[in-house]
Amino acid sequence: MSLASLGQGVQDLQLFTAVRESRLVYPIVLSTHLACIAIFGGLILITNLRLLGWALTDIPATEMIRSLRPWKQLGFVVMATCGVLLGASKASEYLPNPFFQLKMGLLVGLALHGYYFRRTIYRTALPIDSRKARAAAVLSLILWVGVVSMGRWIAYYDPPAPPQQNLPTASSVTDPKTTCATVAPIQVMSFGGPSRIMNNTAVPKETWTRIAAITAAAARFSLSVDC
Amino acid sequence: MTARSIVYDTSTNFLNVHEWAYGLTEVAHILSLAVGVGLIAVVDLRLLGVGVQRVSAERLWRATAAISLMGLVVAVTSGLMIFSTDPVRYFDHPTMRFKLLLVLVALAFNYTLHSRVVRGNHPPIVGSSVAVLSLLMWVAVVFSGIFYAFT
C-alpha cells in the first residue's frame, strides 16, 4: 500500500471530506492554524529569549516556563486540532510530499527535545544550568523555524505526473452524454454559489464529536510534552 | 495616465525569476509576523492578567518592544516584496485591500494607544479592552491574509 493510497483512505473519511469540500471551513481552519503560530509563537519565543539570557533575566526561567505553560498547551491544542484537520483532509497529497514528511519529522524532533530537557529545564524547580538552557533554546528555535518553513513549503511540491495510459484515440471518442445541466451547479458551487459553512456532504453532529476527539487527543499529548 | 498604466513588467521581479526567492520570502513573512505579533500577544496576555505575572505589562513591553518592532519591520518589508510580484492583482482584490488597511490601523493602534496604555497607570478594564482589541486585530490580519487566497 502506497503512502498516497493510505492517505486516500484517510481523506475519504466523512469528516475530512467535509473539511476539504467546504467553502469556508477549510480557510477558517487554515487561518486559525496560522493565527496560532502568530499568537502562541510569541510564548515560545519569549521563553527561548529568557533561556538564552537575552530578555527578562530578573525573572527566574523556571517561573517563566511555569506561568506560560497552560497558554502554550492551549495554543498547541488549537494548532494541532487545526493541523490534523488540514493534513488529513488532503492526506493523499500530503503523505508523499517531502516537505510534509520533513515537517512531521521536525515535530517528532520537538517532542524528543521536550522529553530530553524535561527534567533539567522544563519541569525542574531548581535553578537552570545556563549552558543547557542555551542549548535547549537554540534547538527549540531551529526546530520551530523548520516546522513553520516546511509547513509553508508543502504547497510548493509538485508531485511527478502519473504515467498516462489509455489515452483516447480519435475513433474511441464519442459525443459526451452529459449536458451542461449537470456541470453548471458544480460550477456555481465552486465559483460564487451560496456560501455554506459546510456543504451537503457534511454531517454536523458527528463532525463535531470527531473534532472534539482530535482536540482531546492533542490535549492529552500537550500535557506530557514541553517546548 | 492612471496608476494602472505605469509600465512595470512583473516577470522581471526578482521573486518571480528565482525559484526559491518567493518561497523564502513567504517563510520570512510568516516567521517575522510570529515574532512581531507574538511578542505583542505576550504583553496583551499580561494586560489581561495572565501569562508572565511576575513583572508588569510595562516591563514586558520594554523587554520585547525592540524585537517585536524588528519582526514587524521584516513582516511589512517581506509583505511588500510579495505584493510587488503582482501589484495590480493584489491591489484590486477587496480582501487584500481590507488586509492592507487593517495592517495600517493595527500598526497605528499598536504604537499609539496600545503602547500608551501599557506604560500608563490605567484601570484594568482599559488594559483588558486594549489587549482584546489588539489580539482581535492581529488575528483578523492573519485571517484576511489567508482568505485573500480563498475569496
Interface residues (C-beta under 8 A of the other chain):
Chain A: Y26 P27 I28 L30 S31 L34 A35 I37 A38 I39 F40 G41 G42 L43 I44 L45 I46 L49 A55 L56 D58 I59 E63 M64 S67 L68 W71 V145 V148 S149 R152 W153 Y156
Chain B: G23 E26 V27 I30 L31 L33 A34 V35 V37 G38 L39 I40 A41 V42 L45 V50 G51 V52 Q53 R54 V55 R59 L60 A63 T64 I67 L135 W138 V139 V142 F143 G145 I146 F147 A149 F150
